[in-house]
Amino acid sequence: MSYQVLARKYRPTNFEEVVGQDHVVQALSNSISQDRIHQAYLLAGTRGVGKTTIARILAKCLNCQSEENPVTIPCDKCNVCEEIKVGRHLEFLEIDAASRTGVDDMRELIDNVQYKPANGLYKIYLIDEVHMLSRASFNALLKTLEEPPEHVVFIFATTDPDKIPKTVLSRCLQLNLKTVAHNILQDHLASIVKNEEVPNDNEALGLIADSANGSVRDALTLLDQAIAHGAGSINLDEVKSLLGTIDHSYLYGMMHSVINGDGKNAFHHLDSIAELNPEYDHILQSIISILHKVSLEQVLNNSDTDEIKELASIIDPEFCQLLYEITVNAYSMFHVHPNPKEALEICLLRMLAFNPLKQPLETSIEASGIEKKNNKIESPPPIKINKPIEEKAQTIEQPPIAPLIEEAKVEQEEPSISVQSYEDWNKAYLSMDLSAFSEALFGNLEFSSHERSSITLKGDIDKSSIPQSVLTEFQDECSSFFKVKITLKFEQGSCENSPSSIKLKANNVKQSSAQSSITNDAGIQDIMKKFNGKIQDGSIKPLD
């Protein structure tokens, strides 16, 4: 076979070529240069980050014949280096623990430990996926691992160190390999395609590095696939088709619609995405990534993407966190859903359902009857104005714009309704159409005063902690009710007569009355005595 896959062709042959594991390379190089060779090393990390590669490099460093002592940079020319590279050196035994889990295999290994190496300074045992060994195998290895001969070095590699007994871990020098950073991985891919003289798109390499999730081997495998898929070149559209990813502009548009509460437009974007036959779990991953970047932008202002900056400027941090939780929950349950697209749709529906804005901006414009066309404002059609409290809504003809402006000025000077007490305010509050977010915040505040176009509420609250969208919604609802532009003010103080507390007191009175009527009912008491029964706590509910 003439062709060699990139993952094998570009496997590092010395520590200088290892990508993204500087902390491990430095620890091993220092231990060799200071002649502090440990009896057992444990290399732990996810797939494709260099565990086996580093183990082989360490074996070459310990047995390289270029010098009498171990070296930090193997020559890659002597017989030992060549034999270790191809896997046939007598003093370097590489064992696959997944296929040799039995205690008999471990006993055979231990029996050969006592013999000194014939062709090298050290006899090195590399046990790959060591966590797959049976408990009996670990127990058989313990004594030898604790006090091995001076010429023996054990190197263990594992993707799951938690499954290794602590008695084994305590005898090893543990080195944890990290996933490789995106920018390092992308630069590594760029250097490889340059050496291979493959025409490429830097953005396409970024997508490949992102899909590899920090694994160098996965990245090189995907790079091989991308070259084959693109007939010898790496094109952005071809890579998107290969990975099942889509243009993020669709997702940015969909998130804009979600934030504005525009469900129809959000699903229109989703239909456009569905036409590209994407991997829907990748879409959820992309949405999670977008929301994560938006959250960081709101706190750190560290994004270079205009779309992320725009989303961060129009979404409340609390709502952004809620959307993030909804998406992460949907992704965690994705594998149990029978239909991938339906899983994404229900996630989108939940985002829209928990939007603190009950109506989007477009709906508000349509409700006011004003349309902007060719930079001209047309006369609106008839609209409905809600009368306060007991009065029912009636339809009136909307007058021309100019008289409306004049009337608005008059209304700004003198509100048509005045609230003098908390009873009046509570009645007005109950007549408003509020979202659950507004009810949870403002229902626990007590009326303090009403002066012209300002209303003061008191309670244990800080205005800066109120999401701007929720505050705007409540102020608009108050302005609609009082027919004047209302500004809310807040003051600290005890709160005993808020709408929520009054409602709670009324419910308690109803509950007490219901319990009293049941307890004092002679017929019920006779039945309880006859059948030796009792009323379960919490089972008595008042009639609505």
Secondary structure, 3 states (H helix, E strand, C coil): CCCCCHHHHCCCCCHHHCCCCHHHHHHHHHHHHCCCCCCEEEEECCCCCCHHHHHHHHHHHHHCCCCCCCCCCCCCCCHHHHHHHHCCCCCEEEEECCCCCCHHHHHHHHHHHCCCCCCCCCEEEEEECHHHCCHHHHHHHHHHHHCCCCCEEEEEEECCHHHCCHHHHCCCEEEECCCCCHHHHHHHHHHHHHHHCCCCCHHHHHHHHHHCCCCHHHHHHHHHHHHHHCCCCCCHHHHHHHHCCCCHHHHHHHHHHHHHCCHHHHHHHHHHHHCCCCCHHHHHHHHHHHHHHHHHHHHHCCCCCHHHHHHHHHCCHHHHHHHHHHHHHHHHCHHHCCCHHHHHHHHHHHHHHCCCCCCCHHHHHHHHCCCEECCEECCCCCEEECCCCCCCCEEECCCCHHHHHHHHHHHHHCCCCCCCCHHHHHHHHHCCCCCHHHHHHHCCCEEEEEECCEEEEECCCCHHHCCHHHHHHHHHHHHHHHCCCCEEEEECCCCCCCHHHHHHHHHHHHHHHHHHHHHCCHHHHHHHHHCCCCCCCCCCCCCC
